[in-house]
Amino acid sequence: MTGCIIWQRSGSGENYERITGQYDQRLHPKVSAYLFATNPDVEPVSAVMMRLLKTPEEILAESYSYISVLTIFIGVMFAYNLCAGLLRAIGNSLMPLLFLIFSSIGNVLLDLLFITQFDMGIRGAAIATVVAQGISVLLCIFYILRHAAVLVPERRHFAAWKHLYGELLSQGISMGIMNAVVCSGTVILQRAINHLGAVYIACQATARKLRS
């Protein structure tokens, strides 16, 4: 959503302050979501939700381990999506794609290293995902600092732009409803697959990874 608005402002030729002023609107809710997700009180909720989804007992502990790692480091995923989205918003879709390809290859290699060599199991796969995304974040930040300085805000640019709240709210509601519908369908599908056992869950997860 932030990328859409920055893309609109950048395409219309608005100045630096107008473009970088978008940071403040989206930073606070993301930070709040991160603090909520990493709160220790949320961990039992994850386990309860997995039981409601009929996760087989033989993979419940490993599933919880995987989700816990990704939840703790959800800020890394947020940072990558933010940086890549900002680059796309100013018309640069090539570099985010290259960073994504690099991250995917690195993720596969780290999976093999952590699982087969270090015997870290499913937690190793989660750590590999975080490390690969973290490297992509560093590459994005380095590229932005060197080649897209317009996206680097200064202290004076972190100010509220009240006239944009309505625009952000309208886009946020529509995207929120869309994501809610899609995610609800995914949850229903996952619960149905979980009834089939661990082998089918692994096959479905692999297919989703390949598709994405």
N, C-alpha and C positions, 0 to 999 in steps of 0.2 A: 504494500500500500504506500509506504514511504517512497519507494522507487517510482511509482506512478506519478506522484505529485512532483517529485524532483525532476522527473523526465519532462513533465508539462512545463515547469518553470524554466528548465534549461532550454527546451525547444523554443520557447517564446522569447528567449533572449534576456530574461531577467538577470539582475546583477548578482554578484557574489553573495551579498547578505541575504537576498531573498532565497537563494538556493540552500545555503548552509543553515538557514533558519529552521529547516525541517527537522534537524536532529533532536531538538528539545521535545518535539511533539511525541516522538516514539520512544525516547530513551527511558522515561520514567515507567511506563507500563511493562516494558521488557525487563527492566531491573527488578520490579516488583514480582513479576512472574518467576524470575530466576531465584530470588530470595525465598519465595514460597516453595519452589520445587526442591531446593536444597535443604529445607528445614527438616530436621530429623523426625518431626511428627508426621511427615508425609510418607515415610518409609512403610509403616504398617498399612497405610492405605493402598500402596502398590501391591502388597501381598494379598490383601483382601480382594482387590480388583482382579488379580490373576486367578484367584479361586473362583470368583464369579464367572470368569470366562472359561471355567472348566479346564484350566491348564493341568495336564497330567502330573501326578505327584512325582514321577521319576525325573522330570525336568523343571520342577517348580523352583528348586533352590538355584539352579543355574540361570534360569530366566530372571529371577529376582536379582541375582548378581549382575547380570548384563544390564538390566534396567537401572540399577543403582549407580553403576559407573557412568552411564550416559546422562543420568539425571544430575549427578554431582557436577559434571563438566558440560552442562547444557549451554553455559556461556560461550564455549568454543563454537558450538553450532550456530548460536545467535550471531557471533562475531563474523563468521564466514558468510552467513546469509546477508548480513548487513553490508559488508564490504562488497560482495559480489553484486548485490542489488543496487548499490550506489553506482558501481561501474556501469552496469547495464542501463541505469537511468540516464547517464550522460552519453549513451550511444555506443559504449564499448562492451560488446557481448563476447568478443573473442577471448580476452584474457580470463574472465571468469570460467569460460569453457575449458581453457587450457589448464587452469588451476584445478578444476574439477577432475579432469582426466588424470592429472598428476596425483591428486588425492586418491582417486580410485585405484590406480596402480600401486601406490604406496600402501594403501589399506590391505590389498591382497597380499603383498609381500610381507607386511608386518603380521598379518594373520598367520601365514605359514611359519614365520619366525617364532611368534609367541606361543602358538599352539603346538607345533611339532617339535621345536627345539627347547623351549622353556617350559613346556607342559603346563601352561596356564589355563587351558580349557576355555570355556565361554567368556570368562572374565578377560582373558587375553585378547579375544576378538573385540570386546568392547574397548579395551585400552588401545588397540590398534586403530580403531575407528577414530578415537579422540586424538591420538597422535597425528594421524594423517590429516585430519581436519585442522589441527593446530598448525601444521606446516603450511597448509593452504592459506590460513589466516595471515601468517607472517608474510607469505609471498604477496598476498593482496595488499597488505598494509605497505610493504616496501614499494610495490608498483604505484599505489596511490600517492605516496610521498614523493616519488620520483617523476611521475608522469601525469598525475591528476590532482594537482595541488588545490584546485578549486573545491575539492571535496574535504579538504582539511580545515576544520573550523577553528577559529580563535575564541578566546574567552568572551569577547564582546558579542559573538554570534549566538551564544546560548541564551536566547531570550524567547519569551512567549510571543507567538504570532496568533493573536486571538481570532483574527478573521479566517484562519485556516482550520479552526476547530470543527466547524460545520462540515467542511469538505472531508476532513479526516474521518469524522464520525459517519458520514454517509457511506464512504468507501469501506470503512471498517465494519459497519453493520452488514453490508451485502457480502463482503468476503467472509465474515464470521459465520453467517448463515450457510453459505456455500460449503465452507470447511466443516461445519457441524454436520451437514447432511452426508458429505463424503466420509467423514470419520465414523459416523454412526453406522453407515453401511459396512465399513471396514471392520468395526468391532463385532457386528452381527456375523459377518463372514468368518472372522477369526474364531469366534465361539463355536461355530458349526464345525470348523476344521479341527479344533482342539478335541472334539469328541472322537475323532478318527485315530488319534494316537500320535506319538512323538515322531514317527517316520513321516507321516503326512504333513505334520507341522514343519519339519525340516525341508521337505520338498517344496512346500508353498513359500516358505521364507526364501529359499534359494531362487525360486522363480521370480519373486518380487524384486530381489536384489538384481537379477539379470535385467529385468524390465526397466528398473530405475537407473 
